[in-house]
C-alpha cells in the first residue's frame, strides 16, 4: 500500500510534501501506524500485498501467515496491519501475532507540524509511526526513522528515505522487492 510521506525527504525534511497541506490544516484523523504487513480481507478471504502494490491471496508459500490469520478468526472486510514474531523482526516485541485494523487505533495526540511530530516520536519510543486518514481516502504518514530515531534493528539513527531508498526486510523468509521512497 502506497502511503505518501507527510514531509519532504532529505534537506527539505521539515517542509510538507506537495499535496499534504490538508494535514497541516487539521483535516483527517491521526492513528497509530504499525510496522507490520498489510493484510486486506475481502469477501472473507485474506489477501496480502504483493511487491507491485497489488493484492494476492495468501498462498501455500506463506502458509504460516495464512494459518495465523485463520486462527485469529473471521475478520470483517477491510484493511489490517499484521504485527508480531516473523513480521519485520517483531520490532514491537509483541510475542504473538496481532491483527490491527488500519487506521483503527487513534491517538490522544494530534501533531500536525514537523516539530510536534518530532516531539511525539521523542516522547513515544514504542510507536513506529503516525498515519493520518481523510474521509475522502487520502492518507499521509510519518515514521520515526525519518526523524533520525532508531527503530528495531534497521536504519539506526538515520533516515532511509533521506538516503533515497527504503528496503523492506524479508517477511517469513520470503524476500520483498526493494522499494523506492
N, C-alpha and C positions, 0 to 999 in steps of 0.2 A: 504494500500500500504506500503510495507516494504522498507523504505529508510534508508540505513545504516548511522550511525553516522560517521562524519569525524574524530573525535578524540576518543581515548580510554576513558573508564569510570573510575571513582574512582581516586586513587592516580596517575595513569598514564594519567590523563585527558589532559595533554598538549602534548601528542605524537599522531601521526597519527595512526588510526586504520589500521590493516593489509589490504593491497589492496587499500588504499586511497592515495597512493603517486602520482597518476595522478593529483589530485587537487593541491598538493604542486608544481608539475612540470608545472602548468599553463594550463593544459588541462581542457576543459569544461567551461561552462558559468554560472556565479553566477546569481541567481534570487531570488526575494522575496519569502519566504516560509510563507504562511498564516496559522494561527491557525484556521483551519476550517475542513470541512468534504469533503473527496474526492468524486467526482461525475464523473462517466465515461459516456460519450454519445457515443453510438454505434448504427449505423443504425437508428438514430433519437430517440432512446429510452434512457431514463436516468436510470442509474444503480448506486447503492450505494454500498460501501464496506461493506462486512459482517464481523463478528468477526473473521472468519478464514482467512481473507485476500483475499477472492474471491469477486465476484460481483453478486449482485442480483437486480432485478427490484425494483424501489421504489414501496412500497406496500401500501395497504389501512391503515396499522398501521402507516405509515409515510405520510399520506395524505397531511399534512401541507407542508412537504418538496416537495412532488411531485407537488403540486399546485404552490409552489414558483418557482420551476424550469420551469414549464409550462408557468407561467406568464412572465418569463424572455425572452421568445421567443425561437424559434428554434435555437439550437446551433449546430455548426459543430461537427463531431465526434472528440473525444479527451478526455483528462483528465482535470478536473477543480477542483478548491477548492471553496466551498461554505462557506461564512462567513456572520455574522450578527446576529440579535436577534434570540435566540433559538438555536444557534450553539456554543457549548463550552462556554456559558456565555457571548458571544459577547465581547471578550476582546479588539477587535479593535474599539469598540464603534461606529459602522457604522450607527446604527439607522435603517438600512434597509438591506434586503438580497442582497448580491452581489456574482456573479459567476465570478471567475478569472481563466483564462487559466493557467494550471500548467506549471511553468517554463516560463510563458509569460511576466512577469514583471521583466526585467533585472534591475540591479543596476549600478550606476556610480562607485561604489566601487568594488574592487576585492580583498578582504582579502583572503590570502592563507596560513596563519600560525596562531598558537594559539594566539600570542599577537595581531596580526592585527584583528582577528575575535573578540577577547575580546574588543578591542578598538572600533570596529564597533558597537557592542551592547551597549557599554557605551555611545556612541555619538548618537545613534538612538533608544531611548526608546520605540518608537511606532512600531518597527519591531520585529516580533516574531522569525524569523529565515531566514537562507540563505540555498538554495539548489543549488548544482552545478549539471548541467546536461551535459552529454557527448553524442556526436553524436552516440556512439556505444550502448547507452541505459543505461549506468551506471549512478547512482545518488549518491550523498552524501549530508548530511545535518549537520547543526549546529544550535541549538536553544538556546535562551538566558538563559533558566533555567539551562542548562548545564555549564554555565559560572558564576553562582551564582546571576544572575539578576532576580528580581521579574517579574512575568508576570500574569496579571489579578489577580484572587483570588486564585490561586493554586500554590503550591510549592514555596511559598515566600522565597526568599533568599537561596534556597538550590537546589541541583541538584537531581531530582527524579531518573535520570539514574544512578547517582553515588550510590544512595541508593539501586539500583538493580531492581526497578520496576517503570513502568510508568503507571498511571491509566488514561484512557480517561474518562471524565465526561459523564453523560447521555446526549444524544442528543434528543431534542424534547420529553423528557420524556421516551425515550427508553434506557435502560442500554446497555452499550457496554462492552464486556468482558475485564477483566484486561489483559494487555499485558506485557510480559517481554521485557526489552530493548534489 
